[in-house]
Amino acid sequence: MYDIYESAQNDQWRFSLGKGGSNPLLVIGLNPSTATQEKSDTTVAKVERVAKSNGYDGFVMLNLYPVRATDYQELPHVANQAAYRQNLEAIEAIVAAEKQAAIWAAWGESIKARCYFTEAIRELSARLVAYNPTYLHFGPLTQEGHPRHPSRLDYSWSLAPFEISTYSERLK
């Protein structure tokens, strides 16, 4: 089903999942749920639909933290540093491989649940600046100014520019 797939720890850590294309939409969510190389889940299905309807011929689902959980509340309060580092390296490699990377920020209000989520945004923002990606969000930002998670979207919305440096500074 998906030709892009990288995981570790018997598939308990998922770094990337998607469909290749010459113009893919890179999507950064919170953490992976149940989608695998052979089957989709609700979030990934919505991501794929948004990518297609906005002129992208592929997509890559990435996350701020690679450990699978259907409920982010089940994630540990302290990040597994090996998982965290390997995930950031995987994201950087994918962005570096794109000539004009378009990144959909899609983590939602739940970003506040674990400090390593906000740390990952700050670190990614600093790491990825060298590749000059375009950051986007889908639909209106939440009341607190966070980009919405794909599970909470309305297909009538559209992609719009997202200022990652201002956002990451505000998270401090």
HELIX and SHEET records of a PDB file:
HELIX    1   1 THR A   42  SER A   53  1                                  12    
HELIX    2   2 TYR A   72  GLU A   74  5                                   3    
HELIX    3   3 GLN A   81  ALA A   96  1                                  16    
HELIX    4   4 GLU A  109  ALA A  113  5                                   5    
HELIX    5   5 CYS A  115  LEU A  128  1                                  14    
HELIX    6   6 VAL A  129  TYR A  131  5                                   3    
HELIX    7   7 PRO A  150  ARG A  152  5                                   3    
HELIX    8   8 ILE A  164  ARG A  170  1                                   7    
SHEET    1   A 7 ILE A   4  ALA A   8  0                                        
SHEET    2   A 7 TRP A  13  LYS A  19 -1                                        
SHEET    3   A 7 GLY A  58  ASN A  63 -1                                        
SHEET    4   A 7 PRO A  24  GLY A  29  1                                        
SHEET    5   A 7 ALA A 102  ALA A 105  1                                        
SHEET    6   A 7 THR A 134  PHE A 138  1                                        
SHEET    7   A 7 LEU A 159  PRO A 161 -1                                        
END                                                                             
